[in-house]
Structure formats: structure tokens, C-alpha cells
Amino acid sequence: MRVTLLVDDDAPAPLRAEHGLSLWVEAGGRRILFDTGQGRALERNARLLGVPLGATDDVVLSHGHYDHAGGLAALPGIAPGARVVLRPGAAAERFSVPAAKPPRAIGMPRAARDALRRLPAGAVVEVRGPLRLADGIFVTGPIPRLSGFEDAGGPFFLDPEGRRKDKVEDDQAMWIDTPAGLIVCVGCCHAGVINTLTHVRKAGGGRKIRAVIGGFHLRGADSRRLGRTVDALRALAPALLVPCHCTGEEAVRAMRDARIADITPGAAGTRFVFPAETPGGETAPRAARPTRRRD
């Protein structure tokens, strides 16, 4: 099994950095695009990395924010045979409404919504519970929010006036069952990284977590939440954590200081190979120091 980071806030030249996330997953004979970034970096980075987007079997959308769903706009031209697997409500309009700042639209861009509407019948799969994509490959569907210390991670609303709170209920994750444990791909963990991993373990038959790759959405989290997250991760005992995108440097430091796992921050162009017989991942070296984008 292999996972390639196509889009991330970090990227070595000549790859393009972008505030967003996209993973290319090859497992069980399937080729899965997990999230699409904003859409400005996806095709360029895939071409430079030799990733055949045209061979995509499934596009799994972790949630409908612009930095994960924007690349859907090009999907009909890139991978016309791919299914799109998402939660109900992923295409809803949504906004960030911070105090003392103007509201900002952060939902799925119009071009991406239009592309979804143009897909043929049966090409869009709405996930309402744990769903098997192929042998050993699953998406979570809705994630119960039980931890008590995690939240959606921002001033998110379904209206620009900030009256209707958005809990990002379309948030979901994907996992791959391997002989050495579960490999979990996450977009932003708006349901909470601990809620997500707890749910995956339960849905995955109680098997251990082998690796977690993606955004943990801990940027800006207070010390209480960081501490409780680190404690819960220690109890879950994953072998490898690959924090990307929205995780935040302070959270990465906290996880490293706690020595709870092998911590390998991701960047576009990083590849992970998971041999069937070993619990760890092997990463390809980075070509250059990554650049940082937070647009």
C-alpha cells in the first residue's frame, strides 16, 4: 500500500504549496483520491509526481470546505470514470464568521458544485454510515462526537450573519485494513482526531491504529485540548503520525515532546510505503525545504 501527498500547505519546489490537502492512495488494487485541495495545485503536482489522476477509481471527500473540495471542479475532465464519495450536506454553503472581521465563504466553490451536478447517475455516493469501498478499504460516514474536549475548530456557520452554527457534520475519514493494523486518512478532523480514531477502531473491529495521515485541525487549540489529545493518542498508540495541513506547529511539537509515536510531518511530494509485514511506514526523502502557504 502507498500514500502520496499531492497537496499540502508545505511543498518543495517545483511542487506547488497550497492551503489544502489531497492524498493519492493505492491499496487493494484501487486508486483513490482522498480530497482535492483548492484545485490550483492538484494537476500540476500530480503530473510532476507521476500520479495518473485519470485512473482514479474513487474520490473520497472528507468534507465540503473549499480547501478540500475545490479540485472537484476539474474532475469531469481529469477522471471522468471516478465515483465521488461524500457525506450529505458536503455541498452546502458555509462561512467563517470570526469576531470583528467580515464573514468569508469557505464552502465548496460554485464550480465544484456544478461539476458534481454534471456527473452521471450513480457517480455520486452519499455516505450515511460506515461504507466499504473495496476489500479492506472503508469510509467512516458520520463520526460520533463523544470525547467532550473536541470541537469543530473554528467560527463556522451556515450563514454569513453567524446565526446558524456549522458543526461540519459532513466530516468523515477513510481507513485501510492491513495485516499490521489500520491506516487512517483524515482531512481536517472537524469531528476531532480522537473521536475519529475511536470511531475507526470500533468500526474496524477493535484493531490497532497503524498510521494516521492528514490534517488534525489543532492549529489554535488551547493547552487543555492539546494535553488531552496527546494523552488520548498515547492510549491509542499509533505507530506513525503524519500531521499535515491544519494540524499546527504547536501541536506537532506537543506530540513530539510526548514521544507518543513516530511523528513525520507531511508535505506535498512525500510518499509512504507500507509493507504488509511491518507496522511502520517508509518515507521518500524530500527534495528541498518546503515553502509555507496559509492563503
Secondary structure by P-SEA (a helix, b strand, c coil): cbbbbcccccccccccccccbbbbbbcccccccccccccccaaaaaaaaccccccccbbbbccccccccccccccccccccbbbbbccccccbbbbbccccccccccccaaaaaaaaacccccbbbbccccccccccccccccccccccccccccccccccccccccccccbbbbbbcccbbbbbbccccccaaaaaaaaaaaaccccccccccccccccccaaaaaaaaaaaaaaccccccccccccaaaaaaaaaacccbbbbbcccbbbbbcccccbbbbcccccbbbbbcc
